[in-house]
Amino acid sequence: MASDADTASSRSERERYRLAAEATLEQLDWCVHLLTNLRKHSEARQLRVNVAQVRDRLDR
């Protein structure tokens, strides 16, 4: 059976990965806006779809 320290360590590591994923998604949002401003609408749309899928999986 896992000790309390192991469980806390696992939670801490999961939270760290979650924060890193959220920061990465924020950067991708910035890229979507940049692509939109550069009139690369097709690329921006596809990236937006991909980001939404990752967000959905992250929220599960």
C-alpha positions in Angstrom: 0.0 0.0 0.0 1.3 3.5 -0.8 2.4 5.6 2.0 1.1 9.2 2.6 4.4 10.6 1.4 4.2 8.6 -1.9 0.6 9.8 -2.4 1.5 13.4 -1.7 4.5 13.1 -4.0 2.3 11.7 -6.8 -0.2 14.5 -6.4 2.5 17.1 -6.4 4.0 15.6 -9.6 0.6 15.5 -11.3 0.0 19.1 -10.3 3.4 20.1 -11.7 2.7 18.4 -15.0 -0.8 20.0 -15.2 0.6 23.5 -14.6 3.2 22.9 -17.3 0.5 21.7 -19.7 -1.6 24.7 -19.0 1.3 27.1 -19.6 2.0 25.3 -22.9 -1.7 25.7 -23.9 -1.5 29.4 -23.1 1.5 29.7 -25.4 -0.4 27.9 -28.1 -3.3 30.3 -27.7 -0.9 33.1 -28.3 0.3 31.3 -31.5 -3.3 31.0 -32.7 -3.8 34.7 -32.3 -0.5 35.4 -34.1 -1.5 33.1 -37.0 -4.9 34.8 -37.2 -3.3 38.2 -37.3 -1.0 37.0 -40.1 -4.1 35.8 -42.0 -3.1 32.2 -41.7 -6.7 31.3 -40.9 -6.5 27.6 -41.9 -3.5 27.0 -39.7 -5.0 29.0 -36.8 -8.2 27.0 -37.0 -6.5 23.6 -37.0 -4.3 24.6 -34.1 -7.3 25.9 -32.2 -9.0 22.5 -32.7 -6.0 20.6 -31.5 -5.7 22.9 -28.4 -9.4 22.3 -27.6 -8.9 18.5 -27.8 -5.9 18.6 -25.5 -7.8 20.8 -23.0 -10.7 18.4 -23.0 -8.4 15.5 -22.3 -6.6 17.4 -19.6 -9.9 18.2 -17.9 -10.9 14.6 -17.6 
